[in-house]
Amino acid sequence: MNIQELLTGNIGVQRSNLSEMRAIKKILDGNGGGSIAGKTLDLGSKLLGGFSRK
């Protein structure tokens, strides 16, 4: 599963997670540099935590 799948909603996600996905998209689209990896990992683990709490 990749970020694009998360953003396009191919997983059954709660509406509250959509803003976090948009935040990830903004980070991936807007920011350069080494901080991307850290921010993406932080948000990604948050999202995955949300998915597993169905």
N, CA, C and O atoms as a Maestro MAE file, in Angstrom:
{
 s_m_m2io_version
 :::
 2.0.0
}

f_m_ct {
 s_m_title
 :::
 protein
 m_atom[216] {
  # First column is atom index #
  i_m_mmod_type
  r_m_x_coord
  r_m_y_coord
  r_m_z_coord
  i_m_residue_number
  s_m_chain_name
  s_m_pdb_residue_name
  s_m_pdb_atom_name
  i_m_atomic_number
  :::
  1 25 0.843 -1.190 0.000 1 A "MET " " N  " 7
  2 3 0.000 0.000 0.000 1 A "MET " " CA " 6
  3 2 0.878 1.240 0.000 1 A "MET " " C  " 6
  4 15 1.850 1.324 0.752 1 A "MET " " O  " 8
  5 25 0.533 2.197 -0.844 2 A "ASN " " N  " 7
  6 3 1.345 3.410 -0.898 2 A "ASN " " CA " 6
  7 2 0.530 4.638 -0.522 2 A "ASN " " C  " 6
  8 15 -0.680 4.557 -0.310 2 A "ASN " " O  " 8
  9 25 1.204 5.765 -0.445 3 A "ILE " " N  " 7
  10 3 0.558 7.007 -0.029 3 A "ILE " " CA " 6
  11 2 -0.582 7.369 -0.977 3 A "ILE " " C  " 6
  12 15 -1.627 7.848 -0.538 3 A "ILE " " O  " 8
  13 25 -0.385 7.142 -2.268 4 A "GLN " " N  " 7
  14 3 -1.423 7.505 -3.232 4 A "GLN " " CA " 6
  15 2 -2.713 6.736 -2.958 4 A "GLN " " C  " 6
  16 15 -3.802 7.302 -3.057 4 A "GLN " " O  " 8
  17 25 -2.600 5.452 -2.615 5 A "GLU " " N  " 7
  18 3 -3.793 4.682 -2.278 5 A "GLU " " CA " 6
  19 2 -4.479 5.262 -1.052 5 A "GLU " " C  " 6
  20 15 -5.706 5.341 -0.998 5 A "GLU " " O  " 8
  21 25 -3.680 5.672 -0.062 6 A "LEU " " N  " 7
  22 3 -4.260 6.303 1.122 6 A "LEU " " CA " 6
  23 2 -5.032 7.551 0.733 6 A "LEU " " C  " 6
  24 15 -6.147 7.776 1.204 6 A "LEU " " O  " 8
  25 25 -4.428 8.367 -0.134 7 A "LEU " " N  " 7
  26 3 -5.034 9.645 -0.482 7 A "LEU " " CA " 6
  27 2 -6.294 9.468 -1.311 7 A "LEU " " C  " 6
  28 15 -7.223 10.269 -1.203 7 A "LEU " " O  " 8
  29 25 -6.340 8.430 -2.137 8 A "THR " " N  " 7
  30 3 -7.512 8.253 -2.990 8 A "THR " " CA " 6
  31 2 -8.614 7.480 -2.284 8 A "THR " " C  " 6
  32 15 -9.692 7.282 -2.846 8 A "THR " " O  " 8
  33 25 -8.356 7.045 -1.065 9 A "GLY " " N  " 7
  34 3 -9.423 6.468 -0.270 9 A "GLY " " CA " 6
  35 2 -9.782 5.048 -0.647 9 A "GLY " " C  " 6
  36 15 -10.940 4.658 -0.498 9 A "GLY " " O  " 8
  37 25 -8.825 4.249 -1.135 10 A "ASN " " N  " 7
  38 3 -9.113 2.864 -1.469 10 A "ASN " " CA " 6
  39 2 -9.296 1.991 -0.243 10 A "ASN " " C  " 6
  40 15 -9.692 0.831 -0.351 10 A "ASN " " O  " 8
  41 25 -9.006 2.550 0.925 11 A "ILE " " N  " 7
  42 3 -9.223 1.826 2.171 11 A "ILE " " CA " 6
  43 2 -10.441 2.441 2.837 11 A "ILE " " C  " 6
  44 15 -10.701 3.632 2.659 11 A "ILE " " O  " 8
  45 25 -11.190 1.662 3.595 12 A "GLY " " N  " 7
  46 3 -12.302 2.225 4.344 12 A "GLY " " CA " 6
  47 2 -11.778 3.013 5.523 12 A "GLY " " C  " 6
  48 15 -11.432 2.434 6.552 12 A "GLY " " O  " 8
  49 25 -11.715 4.329 5.387 13 A "VAL " " N  " 7
  50 3 -11.197 5.160 6.471 13 A "VAL " " CA " 6
  51 2 -12.316 6.018 7.037 13 A "VAL " " C  " 6
  52 15 -13.294 6.328 6.357 13 A "VAL " " O  " 8
  53 25 -12.149 6.386 8.276 14 A "GLN " " N  " 7
  54 3 -13.104 7.302 8.890 14 A "GLN " " CA " 6
  55 2 -12.829 8.698 8.372 14 A "GLN " " C  " 6
  56 15 -11.703 9.038 8.009 14 A "GLN " " O  " 8
  57 25 -13.893 9.507 8.344 15 A "ARG " " N  " 7
  58 3 -13.764 10.867 7.832 15 A "ARG " " CA " 6
  59 2 -12.699 11.661 8.584 15 A "ARG " " C  " 6
  60 15 -12.038 12.518 7.997 15 A "ARG " " O  " 8
  61 25 -12.532 11.391 9.842 16 A "SER " " N  " 7
  62 3 -11.577 12.162 10.643 16 A "SER " " CA " 6
  63 2 -10.146 11.966 10.162 16 A "SER " " C  " 6
  64 15 -9.284 12.799 10.444 16 A "SER " " O  " 8
  65 25 -9.881 10.886 9.446 17 A "ASN " " N  " 7
  66 3 -8.525 10.646 8.952 17 A "ASN " " CA " 6
  67 2 -8.224 11.413 7.667 17 A "ASN " " C  " 6
  68 15 -7.065 11.524 7.267 17 A "ASN " " O  " 8
  69 25 -9.262 11.941 7.019 18 A "LEU " " N  " 7
  70 3 -9.039 12.579 5.725 18 A "LEU " " CA " 6
  71 2 -8.137 13.795 5.838 18 A "LEU " " C  " 6
  72 15 -7.301 14.030 4.966 18 A "LEU " " O  " 8
  73 25 -8.299 14.578 6.912 19 A "SER " " N  " 7
  74 3 -7.463 15.770 7.043 19 A "SER " " CA " 6
  75 2 -6.006 15.388 7.250 19 A "SER " " C  " 6
  76 15 -5.110 16.097 6.792 19 A "SER " " O  " 8
  77 25 -5.757 14.273 7.938 20 A "GLU " " N  " 7
  78 3 -4.378 13.821 8.105 20 A "GLU " " CA " 6
  79 2 -3.796 13.399 6.759 20 A "GLU " " C  " 6
  80 15 -2.622 13.647 6.486 20 A "GLU " " O  " 8
  81 25 -4.607 12.767 5.920 21 A "MET " " N  " 7
  82 3 -4.117 12.371 4.605 21 A "MET " " CA " 6
  83 2 -3.788 13.596 3.768 21 A "MET " " C  " 6
  84 15 -2.788 13.619 3.050 21 A "MET " " O  " 8
  85 25 -4.636 14.616 3.866 22 A "ARG " " N  " 7
  86 3 -4.346 15.844 3.128 22 A "ARG " " CA " 6
  87 2 -3.057 16.469 3.622 22 A "ARG " " C  " 6
  88 15 -2.282 17.014 2.836 22 A "ARG " " O  " 8
  89 25 -2.827 16.390 4.922 23 A "ALA " " N  " 7
  90 3 -1.585 16.930 5.482 23 A "ALA " " CA " 6
  91 2 -0.381 16.196 4.902 23 A "ALA " " C  " 6
  92 15 0.625 16.816 4.556 23 A "ALA " " O  " 8
  93 25 -0.490 14.872 4.798 24 A "ILE " " N  " 7
  94 3 0.599 14.092 4.194 24 A "ILE " " CA " 6
  95 2 0.818 14.533 2.755 24 A "ILE " " C  " 6
  96 15 1.957 14.722 2.326 24 A "ILE " " O  " 8
  97 25 -0.270 14.697 2.011 25 A "LYS " " N  " 7
  98 3 -0.139 15.106 0.610 25 A "LYS " " CA " 6
  99 2 0.556 16.461 0.516 25 A "LYS " " C  " 6
  100 15 1.427 16.653 -0.332 25 A "LYS " " O  " 8
  101 25 0.176 17.407 1.384 26 A "LYS " " N  " 7
  102 3 0.818 18.721 1.365 26 A "LYS " " CA " 6
  103 2 2.304 18.597 1.645 26 A "LYS " " C  " 6
  104 15 3.123 19.242 0.990 26 A "LYS " " O  " 8
  105 25 2.649 17.769 2.615 27 A "ILE " " N  " 7
  106 3 4.057 17.578 2.960 27 A "ILE " " CA " 6
  107 2 4.816 17.003 1.768 27 A "ILE " " C  " 6
  108 15 5.905 17.467 1.430 27 A "ILE " " O  " 8
  109 25 4.225 15.979 1.132 28 A "LEU " " N  " 7
  110 3 4.905 15.333 0.010 28 A "LEU " " CA " 6
  111 2 5.015 16.280 -1.183 28 A "LEU " " C  " 6
  112 15 6.031 16.292 -1.877 28 A "LEU " " O  " 8
  113 25 3.966 17.077 -1.421 29 A "ASP " " N  " 7
  114 3 3.974 17.968 -2.578 29 A "ASP " " CA " 6
  115 2 4.838 19.201 -2.339 29 A "ASP " " C  " 6
  116 15 5.553 19.646 -3.236 29 A "ASP " " O  " 8
  117 25 4.772 19.751 -1.134 30 A "GLY " " N  " 7
  118 3 5.326 21.071 -0.883 30 A "GLY " " CA " 6
  119 2 6.748 21.111 -0.369 30 A "GLY " " C  " 6
  120 15 7.514 21.986 -0.774 30 A "GLY " " O  " 8
  121 25 7.123 20.215 0.490 31 A "ASN " " N  " 7
  122 3 8.407 20.337 1.188 31 A "ASN " " CA " 6
  123 2 9.498 19.541 0.503 31 A "ASN " " C  " 6
  124 15 9.263 18.444 -0.002 31 A "ASN " " O  " 8
  125 25 10.696 20.109 0.493 32 A "GLY " " N  " 7
  126 3 11.859 19.352 0.068 32 A "GLY " " CA " 6
  127 2 12.722 19.066 1.274 32 A "GLY " " C  " 6
  128 15 12.445 19.542 2.375 32 A "GLY " " O  " 8
  129 25 13.779 18.281 1.064 33 A "GLY " " N  " 7
  130 3 14.744 18.095 2.137 33 A "GLY " " CA " 6
  131 2 14.498 16.866 2.971 33 A "GLY " " C  " 6
  132 15 13.548 16.117 2.741 33 A "GLY " " O  " 8
  133 25 15.367 16.667 3.946 34 A "GLY " " N  " 7
  134 3 15.368 15.439 4.736 34 A "GLY " " CA " 6
  135 2 14.221 15.330 5.711 34 A "GLY " " C  " 6
  136 15 13.945 14.243 6.218 34 A "GLY " " O  " 8
  137 25 13.533 16.455 5.992 35 A "SER " " N  " 7
  138 3 12.475 16.400 6.996 35 A "SER " " CA " 6
  139 2 11.247 15.653 6.484 35 A "SER " " C  " 6
  140 15 10.407 15.221 7.273 35 A "SER " " O  " 8
  141 25 11.142 15.500 5.160 36 A "ILE " " N  " 7
  142 3 9.996 14.780 4.583 36 A "ILE " " CA " 6
  143 2 9.871 13.392 5.197 36 A "ILE " " C  " 6
  144 15 8.794 12.990 5.638 36 A "ILE " " O  " 8
  145 25 10.978 12.672 5.219 37 A "ALA " " N  " 7
  146 3 10.918 11.284 5.678 37 A "ALA " " CA " 6
  147 2 10.401 11.214 7.104 37 A "ALA " " C  " 6
  148 15 9.538 10.393 7.413 37 A "ALA " " O  " 8
  149 25 10.919 12.066 7.971 38 A "GLY " " N  " 7
  150 3 10.486 12.048 9.363 38 A "GLY " " CA " 6
  151 2 9.017 12.390 9.514 38 A "GLY " " C  " 6
  152 15 8.289 11.708 10.235 38 A "GLY " " O  " 8
  153 25 8.576 13.445 8.834 39 A "LYS " " N  " 7
  154 3 7.178 13.863 8.947 39 A "LYS " " CA " 6
  155 2 6.251 12.797 8.387 39 A "LYS " " C  " 6
  156 15 5.208 12.499 8.970 39 A "LYS " " O  " 8
  157 25 6.638 12.225 7.251 40 A "THR " " N  " 7
  158 3 5.801 11.204 6.632 40 A "THR " " CA " 6
  159 2 5.701 9.978 7.522 40 A "THR " " C  " 6
  160 15 4.629 9.389 7.661 40 A "THR " " O  " 8
  161 25 6.821 9.594 8.125 41 A "LEU " " N  " 7
  162 3 6.798 8.438 9.023 41 A "LEU " " CA " 6
  163 2 5.907 8.703 10.221 41 A "LEU " " C  " 6
  164 15 5.140 7.833 10.631 41 A "LEU " " O  " 8
  165 25 6.003 9.908 10.791 42 A "ASP " " N  " 7
  166 3 5.160 10.253 11.933 42 A "ASP " " CA " 6
  167 2 3.686 10.152 11.564 42 A "ASP " " C  " 6
  168 15 2.914 9.482 12.249 42 A "ASP " " O  " 8
  169 25 3.297 10.821 10.475 43 A "LEU " " N  " 7
  170 3 1.895 10.815 10.069 43 A "LEU " " CA " 6
  171 2 1.457 9.428 9.627 43 A "LEU " " C  " 6
  172 15 0.336 8.998 9.897 43 A "LEU " " O  " 8
  173 25 2.371 8.729 8.935 44 A "GLY " " N  " 7
  174 3 2.031 7.385 8.463 44 A "GLY " " CA " 6
  175 2 1.734 6.446 9.608 44 A "GLY " " C  " 6
  176 15 0.774 5.677 9.550 44 A "GLY " " O  " 8
  177 25 2.545 6.498 10.648 45 A "SER " " N  " 7
  178 3 2.309 5.596 11.777 45 A "SER " " CA " 6
  179 2 1.021 5.981 12.495 45 A "SER " " C  " 6
  180 15 0.310 5.118 13.011 45 A "SER " " O  " 8
  181 25 0.724 7.280 12.527 46 A "LYS " " N  " 7
  182 3 -0.528 7.750 13.111 46 A "LYS " " CA " 6
  183 2 -1.720 7.171 12.339 46 A "LYS " " C  " 6
  184 15 -2.677 6.667 12.927 46 A "LYS " " O  " 8
  185 25 -1.634 7.256 11.008 47 A "LEU " " N  " 7
  186 3 -2.718 6.750 10.169 47 A "LEU " " CA " 6
  187 2 -2.873 5.244 10.315 47 A "LEU " " C  " 6
  188 15 -3.986 4.735 10.448 47 A "LEU " " O  " 8
  189 25 -1.755 4.536 10.291 48 A "LEU " " N  " 7
  190 3 -1.826 3.081 10.414 48 A "LEU " " CA " 6
  191 2 -2.397 2.691 11.765 48 A "LEU " " C  " 6
  192 15 -3.138 1.714 11.872 48 A "LEU " " O  " 8
  193 25 -2.055 3.450 12.793 49 A "GLY " " N  " 7
  194 3 -2.645 3.217 14.103 49 A "GLY " " CA " 6
  195 2 -4.154 3.391 14.044 49 A "GLY " " C  " 6
  196 15 -4.900 2.627 14.657 49 A "GLY " " O  " 8
  197 25 -4.602 4.403 13.301 50 A "GLY " " N  " 7
  198 3 -6.031 4.640 13.149 50 A "GLY " " CA " 6
  199 2 -6.716 3.506 12.407 50 A "GLY " " C  " 6
  200 15 -7.835 3.120 12.746 50 A "GLY " " O  " 8
  201 25 -6.039 2.968 11.384 51 A "PHE " " N  " 7
  202 3 -6.638 1.882 10.611 51 A "PHE " " CA " 6
  203 2 -6.826 0.639 11.466 51 A "PHE " " C  " 6
  204 15 -7.836 -0.055 11.346 51 A "PHE " " O  " 8
  205 25 -5.857 0.357 12.327 52 A "SER " " N  " 7
  206 3 -5.913 -0.893 13.079 52 A "SER " " CA " 6
  207 2 -6.920 -0.837 14.223 52 A "SER " " C  " 6
  208 15 -7.252 -1.862 14.818 52 A "SER " " O  " 8
  209 25 -7.405 0.374 14.528 53 A "ARG " " N  " 7
  210 3 -8.355 0.521 15.641 53 A "ARG " " CA " 6
  211 2 -9.803 0.428 15.188 53 A "ARG " " C  " 6
  212 15 -10.676 0.981 15.857 53 A "ARG " " O  " 8
  213 25 -10.090 -0.232 14.108 54 A "LYS " " N  " 7
  214 3 -11.437 -0.237 13.521 54 A "LYS " " CA " 6
  215 2 -12.532 -0.461 14.540 54 A "LYS " " C  " 6
  216 15 -13.710 -0.489 14.184 54 A "LYS " " O  " 8
  :::
 }
 m_bond[215] {
  # First column is bond index #
  i_m_from
  i_m_to
  i_m_order
  :::
  1 1 2 1
  2 2 3 1
  3 3 4 2
  4 3 5 1
  5 5 6 1
  6 6 7 1
  7 7 8 2
  8 7 9 1
  9 9 10 1
  10 10 11 1
  11 11 12 2
  12 11 13 1
  13 13 14 1
  14 14 15 1
  15 15 16 2
  16 15 17 1
  17 17 18 1
  18 18 19 1
  19 19 20 2
  20 19 21 1
  21 21 22 1
  22 22 23 1
  23 23 24 2
  24 23 25 1
  25 25 26 1
  26 26 27 1
  27 27 28 2
  28 27 29 1
  29 29 30 1
  30 30 31 1
  31 31 32 2
  32 31 33 1
  33 33 34 1
  34 34 35 1
  35 35 36 2
  36 35 37 1
  37 37 38 1
  38 38 39 1
  39 39 40 2
  40 39 41 1
  41 41 42 1
  42 42 43 1
  43 43 44 2
  44 43 45 1
  45 45 46 1
  46 46 47 1
  47 47 48 2
  48 47 49 1
  49 49 50 1
  50 50 51 1
  51 51 52 2
  52 51 53 1
  53 53 54 1
  54 54 55 1
  55 55 56 2
  56 55 57 1
  57 57 58 1
  58 58 59 1
  59 59 60 2
  60 59 61 1
  61 61 62 1
  62 62 63 1
  63 63 64 2
  64 63 65 1
  65 65 66 1
  66 66 67 1
  67 67 68 2
  68 67 69 1
  69 69 70 1
  70 70 71 1
  71 71 72 2
  72 71 73 1
  73 73 74 1
  74 74 75 1
  75 75 76 2
  76 75 77 1
  77 77 78 1
  78 78 79 1
  79 79 80 2
  80 79 81 1
  81 81 82 1
  82 82 83 1
  83 83 84 2
  84 83 85 1
  85 85 86 1
  86 86 87 1
  87 87 88 2
  88 87 89 1
  89 89 90 1
  90 90 91 1
  91 91 92 2
  92 91 93 1
  93 93 94 1
  94 94 95 1
  95 95 96 2
  96 95 97 1
  97 97 98 1
  98 98 99 1
  99 99 100 2
  100 99 101 1
  101 101 102 1
  102 102 103 1
  103 103 104 2
  104 103 105 1
  105 105 106 1
  106 106 107 1
  107 107 108 2
  108 107 109 1
  109 109 110 1
  110 110 111 1
  111 111 112 2
  112 111 113 1
  113 113 114 1
  114 114 115 1
  115 115 116 2
  116 115 117 1
  117 117 118 1
  118 118 119 1
  119 119 120 2
  120 119 121 1
  121 121 122 1
  122 122 123 1
  123 123 124 2
  124 123 125 1
  125 125 126 1
  126 126 127 1
  127 127 128 2
  128 127 129 1
  129 129 130 1
  130 130 131 1
  131 131 132 2
  132 131 133 1
  133 133 134 1
  134 134 135 1
  135 135 136 2
  136 135 137 1
  137 137 138 1
  138 138 139 1
  139 139 140 2
  140 139 141 1
  141 141 142 1
  142 142 143 1
  143 143 144 2
  144 143 145 1
  145 145 146 1
  146 146 147 1
  147 147 148 2
  148 147 149 1
  149 149 150 1
  150 150 151 1
  151 151 152 2
  152 151 153 1
  153 153 154 1
  154 154 155 1
  155 155 156 2
  156 155 157 1
  157 157 158 1
  158 158 159 1
  159 159 160 2
  160 159 161 1
  161 161 162 1
  162 162 163 1
  163 163 164 2
  164 163 165 1
  165 165 166 1
  166 166 167 1
  167 167 168 2
  168 167 169 1
  169 169 170 1
  170 170 171 1
  171 171 172 2
  172 171 173 1
  173 173 174 1
  174 174 175 1
  175 175 176 2
  176 175 177 1
  177 177 178 1
  178 178 179 1
  179 179 180 2
  180 179 181 1
  181 181 182 1
  182 182 183 1
  183 183 184 2
  184 183 185 1
  185 185 186 1
  186 186 187 1
  187 187 188 2
  188 187 189 1
  189 189 190 1
  190 190 191 1
  191 191 192 2
  192 191 193 1
  193 193 194 1
  194 194 195 1
  195 195 196 2
  196 195 197 1
  197 197 198 1
  198 198 199 1
  199 199 200 2
  200 199 201 1
  201 201 202 1
  202 202 203 1
  203 203 204 2
  204 203 205 1
  205 205 206 1
  206 206 207 1
  207 207 208 2
  208 207 209 1
  209 209 210 1
  210 210 211 1
  211 211 212 2
  212 211 213 1
  213 213 214 1
  214 214 215 1
  215 215 216 2
  :::
 }
}
